[in-house]
């Protein structure tokens, strides 16, 4: 990849795990002197200022959600012709498709390597709108034209292969976590608790996810409701609008997740479907938090020895495991230490960027 330009194409830069991962990879690319441009189909986004502040060029195509745009596609084609990238890397279904079709129309197909990135597993039938079904159908048929596909979980790769994806090469990309920022910082515990008016001796659970059917906040809220002596922090886009509930603090989108995690004792994720491997959960583990999660995607694999995975959509199972962990400080400490060690070993920024770089280099060498 060295010496050439890489263009990343993503649906949007609004808060989410794939968007956070792209930001981390882009910053790692910058540190390695890789020339990059980030193209967003949608305007704005929480991560755009961070990228631009680092000196990374960000272009948006002016598209609207769920509205196909020929004008936006042609803007991308013009950008490809003007900048002549060596690599185009798609992120998620719509970013992947625009990357592929735009490259076909640009006249650079034979001179540019195309990669896709897929970071989810099966959606429920209710979530798979006809437009998404069409995107999946078309993507599966075009997948063999790529140089390779990056997945963030074994379950994500296996799911996509089961519905017809057949990439020439694949790589499981580990989550990228800044383990110096997302670490154990005891001074933050008291500081954040004072800000949020939480008692020093309170047992605090935190969950970080956008409000979406996939994340199943309804089940999580039901799970913590019987735990009267416990405080729950809800972090993520839309959480400020969740229903009011005693002991449930709705923080909305936060840029200081590492601070919030350091104020908590347990991380909980109640996802019902669609997950590959949660970046927020990985970041919480880097802060030394033991995990209670649902067995969706690779979450059981990620949390093994550092937490517990229960069936999705089962608030009673979540309640029981949170209660057990809250009552056992030795278990919290042991799982928290194991969580931190796993992330430092397997999910550091350096390791993630290196696996990303090697994935490209390996597929390009075999072309």
C-alpha positions, 0 to 999 in steps of 0.5 A: 500500500505504501506510496499510493493513495487509498480512498475509504468509502463509508455510508456516514460518519455518524456514531457507530462501531464501524465508523469508530473503527474506520476513524482508528484505521485512518489515523493509523494510516496517517501515522504510517504515512499512507495517503488517504481520503475518506468519502462519506455518502452522507454529510456531517457525522460525529467523527468527521471533525476528528478526521479533519483535525488530524489533517485527513481529507473528508469528502461527502457525496451529498446523498440522503439516507435510503434515497439513491443518488445518481448525482452523488455517484457521479461525484464519486466517479469524478473524484476517482478520476481526479485522484487515481487511487491505488486502493478503494476500501468500502465500509458496510453495504452501501459504502461497498456498493458505491465503491464498486459501481463508482470504480466500474464507471471511472475507467480505473477498474484494472488499475485499482484494488477494491476491498470491502468491509462487512461488520454485521451478522444476520438481521431479523426479517423485520429489519431487512427492508426490501431495499436492504434485501436488494442491496444484499442480493446485489452485493453477494453477486458482486463480491467475487469482483473484489480483491478481498473482504474484511470482516470484524468477526468469524460469525460475520464472515460465516453469515455472509458466505451462507447468503452467497458472498464469495470473496477471493480473500478474507481477513478477520480484522480485530477491533482497534482500541487505543489501550492508553486512552481506554485503560484503567484510570482510577482518578476518573472514577471519583471525578465522573461520579461526582459529575453524574451525582453518583455515590462513591459506593454505588454499583454502576452498570454501563451500556454503550450502543445507539438506540436501534432494534438491534441493540435491544435497549428494551431488554436491557432496561427490563433486566436492570429494573429489578436491581434497585440498588444499582445505577445504570448508565446508558451511553450512545446516540439516541439514549437521551430519548429512552423512557425514564426509569429509576436508577437509569441515567441517559447520557446520549452521545458522548465523546469521552467513553473512556471516562464513563467506563472508568466510573462503572463496575460492569459493562452490559450489552443486550444486542438481539441480533446483527452484531459482529463484534462490538467495539464499545464492548472491546473498549470497555474491556480495555478499561478493565470492566467485566462483561455481561453480554448476549450470545450474538455474533462473536460476543461469547468468544470475545468475552470468554474468561472475561465475562458471561454471554446469555441468550438474547431477548432474555431479561431474566438471564441478564438480571441474574448474571448482573446480580451475581457479578455485582455481589462478587468483587473477586470475580469482577476483579478477575474477569476485569483483569482478563478483559484488559489483558485480552484487549491489550494482546489482541485489539490494540491500534497497532495490531489492528492497523498492521492486520489491515495493512497485511490484509491488503498487501497479501491480497494484492500480492496474489493478484 
